Amino acid sequence: MKRLVRTIALSVLVCAAATPAGAQSAKTLLTDPVQAQLFNDVSDRLVCQCGCQMILRVCNHQNCPSGIPMRREIERQIEAGTSEDEIVQSFVDESGLKILSSPPVEGFNLAAWIMPGFALLIGLLVVVHFAGNWANRRRSTAGDGPVPEIDPDMKERIERELEAMER
């Protein structure tokens, strides 16, 4: 068991140590780490347009008709010295807001950022309301009405059986 734990720990350390050296994305031909990071940042902000609805950097379709040209265009613009925002804006100008992996935080798109939290809050309030009603109902039914009288014959039988158990 100790050997297995050591092997797993060593594997994690090797992978963690390899990450900075391998900061280059497997989807780009850029070799400069700064440019590769810029490529990753840009491609994380865009959605592949082949229909897979995956973020461009993680689209794994072999010979993707949309992802490969988009990645090459990002590389070309990075090599030309274009900034991250300018590259993303060029794709938005060409394809519209549907190409963005997350909607801009402005105008009507602000609803996409606010509504999940609002829905969660409403759901939480509904759960609290129904849980409170359920607890009150249980409390009220537990103490309702007079305690029923025990049949005198049954009471006598219980007493006899308790005495028999004590002996």
RATA-V641016 format. One record per residue. N is the residue number from 0. SS is DSSP state (H for helix, E for strand, - for the rest). OMEGA is omega in degrees with one decimal (999 if undefined). BURIAL is + if it has 24 or more other ideal C-beta (glycine too) atoms within 12 Angstrom, else -. Layout:
N	SS	OMEGA	BURIAL
N	SS	OMEGA	BURIAL
This chain:
0	-	179.4	-
1	H	180.0	-
2	H	178.3	-
3	H	179.3	-
4	H	178.6	-
5	H	179.8	-
6	H	178.6	-
7	H	179.5	-
8	H	178.7	-
9	H	178.5	-
10	H	178.8	-
11	H	179.6	-
12	H	179.7	-
13	H	178.6	-
14	H	-179.6	-
15	H	180.0	-
16	H	-178.2	-
17	H	-174.9	-
18	H	-179.7	-
19	H	179.6	-
20	H	-179.2	-
21	-	-177.4	-
22	-	178.4	-
23	-	178.7	+
24	-	177.7	+
25	-	-175.7	-
26	-	-177.8	+
27	-	176.5	+
28	-	-179.7	-
29	-	-178.1	+
30	-	177.8	-
31	-	-177.3	-
32	H	179.3	-
33	H	178.2	-
34	H	178.5	+
35	H	178.0	+
36	H	176.9	-
37	H	176.5	+
38	H	179.8	+
39	H	-179.2	+
40	H	180.0	+
41	H	-175.8	+
42	H	174.0	+
43	H	-178.9	+
44	-	-176.4	+
45	E	177.8	+
46	E	176.1	+
47	-	-174.9	+
48	-	-179.9	+
49	-	-179.7	-
50	-	-178.5	-
51	-	-178.9	-
52	-	176.9	-
53	-	174.7	-
54	E	-173.0	+
55	H	-176.5	+
56	H	-176.7	+
57	H	176.2	-
58	-	-172.7	+
59	-	-179.8	-
60	-	177.8	-
61	-	179.9	-
62	-	-177.9	-
63	-	-177.1	-
64	-	-180.0	-
65	-	-173.8	+
66	H	-177.2	+
67	H	177.7	+
68	H	178.9	-
69	H	178.9	+
70	H	179.3	+
71	H	178.4	-
72	H	176.5	+
73	H	178.8	+
74	H	-179.3	+
75	H	-179.1	-
76	H	177.0	+
77	H	179.3	+
78	H	177.7	-
79	-	177.2	-
80	-	179.7	-
81	-	-178.8	-
82	-	-178.8	-
83	H	-178.6	+
84	H	179.1	-
85	H	178.8	-
86	H	-179.9	+
87	H	-179.6	+
88	H	178.3	-
89	H	177.0	-
90	H	178.1	+
91	H	179.1	-
92	H	-177.7	-
93	H	-171.7	-
94	H	-177.7	-
95	-	-176.1	-
96	H	-179.0	-
97	H	-178.0	-
98	H	-178.5	+
99	E	179.4	+
100	-	173.9	+
101	-	-176.4	-
102	-	177.9	-
103	-	-177.6	-
104	-	180.0	-
105	-	176.5	-
106	H	-178.5	-
107	H	-179.7	-
108	H	177.3	-
109	H	178.6	-
110	H	179.5	-
111	H	179.3	-
112	H	-174.6	-
113	H	-171.6	-
114	H	179.0	-
115	H	177.5	-
116	H	178.1	-
117	H	179.0	-
118	H	178.2	-
119	H	178.8	-
120	H	178.4	-
121	H	178.9	-
122	H	178.7	-
123	H	178.0	-
124	H	178.3	-
125	H	179.6	-
126	H	179.4	-
127	H	179.8	-
128	H	-177.7	-
129	H	177.1	-
130	H	177.4	-
131	H	177.7	-
132	H	-179.4	-
133	H	179.7	-
134	H	178.7	-
135	H	179.2	-
136	H	179.5	-
137	H	179.2	-
138	H	-176.5	-
139	H	180.0	-
140	H	-179.1	-
141	H	-176.4	-
142	-	-176.9	-
143	-	169.5	-
144	-	178.9	-
145	-	177.5	-
146	-	-177.2	-
147	-	177.8	-
148	-	176.5	-
149	-	178.2	-
150	-	-177.9	-
151	H	178.3	-
152	H	179.4	-
153	H	179.8	-
154	H	179.6	-
155	H	179.3	-
156	H	179.0	-
157	H	179.7	-
158	H	-179.7	-
159	H	-178.1	-
160	H	176.4	-
161	H	178.4	-
162	H	-179.4	-
163	H	-179.7	-
164	H	-178.6	-
165	H	-176.9	-
166	-	999	-
